[in-house]
Every structure is written in C-alpha cells, then in structure tokens.
C-alpha cells in the first residue's frame, strides 16, 4: 500500500510485504530494494529478483490476486457471461498496457479455477490465523 511504502522510505519500518504497483517508482529510483518475489515464478517486471522459493522457502506462494466476486447462488449463466466479458476485457490491448504500466499482469481464467484458488487460500490462511491467534481490530 502507499502508506506502507511511505513508511519504508521514511525509515519507520525496516521491511514490508506488498504489491509492486505502489512501490515501482521507488524501486526504479533505487530508494527501495526488492529482496524477493512472493509468487512461485519470477516477476516479468523484476526478472533479476529471485522468488522466495528460490531462496529456500519451499512453501512460499504468497502472490497477490484480484477477482470479480458475486453473491452465493448467482445463476450459472450470469457467472459465465460476466466471466466471458471479464476475460475479453483483460485481452484488450489498452487494458493490458494500463495494467502493465501499473506493474500488474492481467491473467483471467474461469470461475471454477478461481473458486478453487479462493478455497485453497481460505484454508491456508485460516490455519495461519488460528495458529497465531490473529484477530481483526
């Protein structure tokens, strides 16, 4: 986030985990140094930066993602229509260019794959929340 990047540059925090977008200009200027990429693969935006897995953290897969979500029970035909249009949008050259300028990679996919990703992340992060007693403030 932008406030976290500001805290890093200001020396208020020693390190942070964040997305590339808000930090990209500061990385390019040399004000911030990226130690690792949290995705399983190297970032096309930082090809010389190793992943956490490459650095020995074998279970590290902490990549960020965004998705369009709807209410439980949404009719399948509506899900399919929205998914089709979202994937079409993510293939538009101007959308790809804008997302790339923001250091984001448009991926797209299908609703079933997203559902599996959400369920997997829910289980994985749920274990962390329980193990460390994390609570919302």
C-alpha positions as CSV (number, residue, x, y, z in Angstrom):
1,X,0.0,0.0,0.0
2,X,1.0,3.6,-0.5
3,X,1.2,4.3,3.3
4,X,3.5,1.3,3.8
5,X,5.8,2.4,1.0
6,X,5.9,5.9,2.6
7,X,6.8,4.3,6.0
8,X,9.6,2.3,4.3
9,X,11.1,5.3,2.6
10,X,10.8,7.3,5.8
11,X,12.6,4.7,7.8
12,X,9.7,4.0,10.1
13,X,9.6,0.3,9.2
14,X,12.5,-2.0,8.4
15,X,10.8,-4.1,5.7
16,X,7.4,-4.8,4.2
17,X,5.4,-7.2,2.1
18,X,3.5,-5.5,-0.6
19,X,2.5,-5.4,-4.2
20,X,4.8,-3.9,-6.8
21,X,2.5,-1.1,-8.1
22,X,2.8,1.4,-5.3
23,X,6.5,0.8,-4.9
24,X,7.5,0.6,-8.6
25,X,8.8,4.2,-9.0
26,X,10.8,3.9,-5.7
27,X,12.3,0.6,-6.8
28,X,13.3,2.1,-10.1
29,X,14.9,5.1,-8.4
30,X,16.8,2.9,-6.0
31,X,15.0,4.2,-2.9
32,X,13.6,0.7,-2.2
33,X,15.3,-2.7,-2.8
34,X,13.3,-5.8,-3.6
35,X,14.6,-8.8,-1.7
36,X,12.3,-11.5,-3.2
37,X,9.2,-12.1,-5.2
38,X,6.4,-14.0,-3.4
39,X,4.9,-15.6,-6.4
40,X,6.2,-19.1,-7.4
41,X,7.6,-17.6,-10.7
42,X,9.9,-14.6,-11.1
43,X,8.1,-11.3,-12.0
44,X,8.3,-10.2,-15.6
45,X,8.7,-6.7,-14.0
46,X,11.7,-7.8,-11.9
47,X,13.3,-10.6,-13.8
48,X,16.5,-10.5,-11.8
49,X,14.9,-10.7,-8.4
50,X,14.6,-14.3,-7.1
51,X,11.5,-15.8,-5.7
52,X,11.1,-16.8,-2.0
53,X,11.1,-20.4,-3.2
54,X,14.4,-19.9,-5.0
55,X,15.8,-18.6,-1.7
56,X,14.8,-21.8,0.2
57,X,11.3,-21.0,1.4
58,X,9.8,-24.0,-0.4
59,X,6.2,-23.5,0.6
60,X,6.2,-19.7,-0.1
61,X,3.4,-18.9,-2.6
62,X,2.1,-15.5,-1.4
63,X,1.2,-13.9,-4.7
64,X,-1.5,-11.3,-4.7
65,X,-4.5,-11.5,-7.0
66,X,-7.7,-9.6,-7.6
67,X,-11.0,-11.0,-8.8
68,X,-14.6,-10.1,-9.5
69,X,-16.8,-11.9,-7.0
70,X,-20.6,-12.2,-6.8
71,X,-23.1,-13.4,-4.2
72,X,-23.5,-17.0,-3.3
73,X,-26.1,-18.7,-5.5
74,X,-25.5,-16.4,-8.5
75,X,-27.1,-18.1,-11.6
76,X,-24.5,-20.1,-13.6
77,X,-25.5,-18.3,-16.8
78,X,-24.7,-14.9,-15.2
79,X,-21.4,-16.2,-13.9
80,X,-20.5,-17.4,-17.3
81,X,-21.5,-14.2,-19.0
82,X,-19.5,-12.0,-16.6
83,X,-16.5,-14.3,-16.8
84,X,-16.6,-14.2,-20.6
85,X,-16.7,-10.4,-20.6
86,X,-14.0,-10.0,-18.0
87,X,-11.7,-12.3,-19.9
88,X,-12.4,-10.3,-23.1
89,X,-11.6,-7.0,-21.3
90,X,-8.3,-8.5,-19.9
91,X,-7.3,-9.2,-23.5
92,X,-7.8,-5.7,-24.7
93,X,-4.5,-4.0,-25.7
94,X,-5.3,-0.8,-23.8
95,X,-6.2,-2.7,-20.7
96,X,-3.1,-4.8,-20.9
97,X,-1.0,-1.6,-21.4
98,X,-2.5,0.1,-18.5
99,X,-2.2,-2.9,-16.2
100,X,1.4,-3.4,-17.3
101,X,2.1,0.3,-16.5
102,X,0.8,-0.4,-13.0
103,X,3.1,-3.4,-12.7
104,X,0.1,-5.8,-12.8
105,X,-0.2,-8.9,-15.0
106,X,-3.7,-9.5,-16.5
107,X,-4.4,-13.2,-16.2
108,X,-8.1,-14.0,-16.4
109,X,-9.4,-17.6,-16.2
110,X,-12.6,-19.4,-15.3
111,X,-14.9,-19.3,-12.3
112,X,-14.1,-22.9,-11.3
113,X,-10.4,-22.2,-11.1
114,X,-11.0,-19.0,-9.1
115,X,-13.3,-20.9,-6.7
116,X,-10.5,-23.5,-6.1
117,X,-8.0,-20.7,-5.5
118,X,-10.3,-18.9,-3.0
119,X,-10.9,-22.2,-1.2
120,X,-7.2,-23.1,-1.1
121,X,-6.2,-19.6,0.2
122,X,-9.0,-19.7,2.8
123,X,-7.7,-23.0,4.2
124,X,-4.1,-22.0,4.1
125,X,-4.6,-18.5,5.7
126,X,-7.2,-19.9,8.1
127,X,-4.5,-22.2,9.6
128,X,-2.2,-19.2,10.0
129,X,-4.9,-17.1,11.6
130,X,-5.7,-19.9,14.1
131,X,-2.0,-20.8,14.8
132,X,-1.1,-17.3,15.6
133,X,-4.4,-16.1,17.2
134,X,-4.8,-13.3,14.7
135,X,-7.9,-11.2,15.2
136,X,-9.4,-8.3,13.3
137,X,-9.2,-4.9,15.1
